[in-house]
Amino acid sequence: MRVEIWSDIACPWCYIGKARFEAGLAGFAGRDGVEVVHRSFELDPGAPAPTDVPVLEMLAAKYGVSREQAEAMEARVADAARGEGLGYRSDRVHGNTFDLHRLLHLAKAHGVQDALLGVFYRANFAEARPLGDRETLVALAAEAGVPAEEAARVLADPDAYADAVRADEREAAELGATGVPFFVIDRRYGISGGQPAEVFREALERAYQEGAVQPLASGDAGVCGDDGCAVPTA
Amino acid sequence: MRVEIWSDIACPWCYIGKARFEAGLAGFAGRDGVEVVHRSFELDPGAPAPTDVPVLEMLAAKYGVSREQAEAMEARVADAARGEGLGYRSDRVHGNTFDLHRLLHLAKAHGVQDALLGVFYRANFAEARPLGDRETLVALAAEAGVPAEEAARVLADPDAYADAVRADEREAAELGATGVPFFVIDRRYGISGGQPAEVFREALERAYQEGAVQPLASGDAGVCGDDGCAVPTA
């Protein structure tokens, strides 16, 4: 089974949803047969990079609310994060995530995509580190197992993995995703949002039990098997 | 969309089915969005390697028929191959294909898996070349774009890609495949056998039109989108 997860590093529900999905996956008996692939989605592709705009300022401007109201909104999301045992700081900054998604594609080539996404989430939400800063990104990539010089090279070349990020985003649109996180099981079922772990576990079990693919055409004609190959009788 | 094709180089219907699938794919408007992945399947894992057993001898022994009857069976399969514009020789030899599948996994890492499978089919069925011969295999791999020294290294190391071959075969069994070729579209639909091109085209169109994944859970809770992130109201 393959689960694809569209998400953005700037998205609190993606951060929380990743933990909830992993809890659901841990409770699923067939977990060892599940391959997880992370896909790119930018919530704010027009955001400047790098930027030092505090998230609370961005939220107040975006929703047209006071700083106190923005803080209250953040506090409720922070409660949900802490409910999953996750750190959450509202003094983080807001910025463009395109470069981070490019690095996640590099990490995929090294087999450490999931690890790097986890490191990015922690750095952003639990540690409020400046993700517009290249040295910070290279250090985080290295922490996840991506060779530092390769990460630096990708950051220096704006075309590196840019097509891969855009292809993921196009695919999200084709699948009808308008927000993230968006989880897709075997291209068959879609789950929108950072749902409770139980929702993920049940979805995995449902897809697993249906299991075998639906036959569209079959029959002896044109098949080779244990008993040899079918031979046309015409 | 992703189409996985389980096949064996020793399987005439896989050879014919590949051409028919490609004809069906060529007639499908969404062909540029289709990724094809070849998966390993051995029809005769117990076959000795390398071997010089003529296919006609193997067939006569397997089915308990005379050489003339084996020739007549082959002639009917050859007609089907020629109907797709494919060369077909019955003086080819029969042998173990495990090493060939290992090389196809190496070719996948180089992005030339489809090319190498085509080269193997042509060498076996149209040219009756000895596929138990390592030098022949290295030359064929190089023709498809696999560096010769890497192919030689994989052939010299019986463990290289062995797990990948066995994982494919396990997956075929899990999906209920008992023969090849076996085509799976998006892990949703299965097509068994070298069916007419039209069957493949229709299956691709059906899967494409259904397109969007089926939502299992959604709602505003826990989603970030263009309008910002949902905030718990509790």
Interface residues (C-beta under 8 A of the other chain):
Chain A: M1 R2 D8 C11 P12 W13 C14 I16 G17 L43 L59 K62 Y63 M73 R76 V77 D79 A80 E174 L175 G176 T178 G179 V180 P181 V184 I185 D186 R187 R188 Y189 G190 I191 S192 G193 G194 Q195 V199 A203 R206 G211 A212 V213 Q214 P215 L216 A217 S218 G219 D220 A221 G222 V223 C224 G225 D226 G228 C229 A230 V231 P232 T233 A234
Chain B: M1 R2 D8 C11 P12 W13 C14 I16 G17 L43 L59 K62 Y63 M73 R76 V77 D79 A80 E174 L175 G176 T178 G179 V180 P181 V184 I185 D186 R187 R188 Y189 G190 I191 S192 G193 G194 Q195 V199 A203 R206 G211 A212 V213 Q214 P215 L216 A217 S218 G219 D220 A221 G222 V223 C224 G225 D226 G228 C229 A230 V231 P232 T233 A234
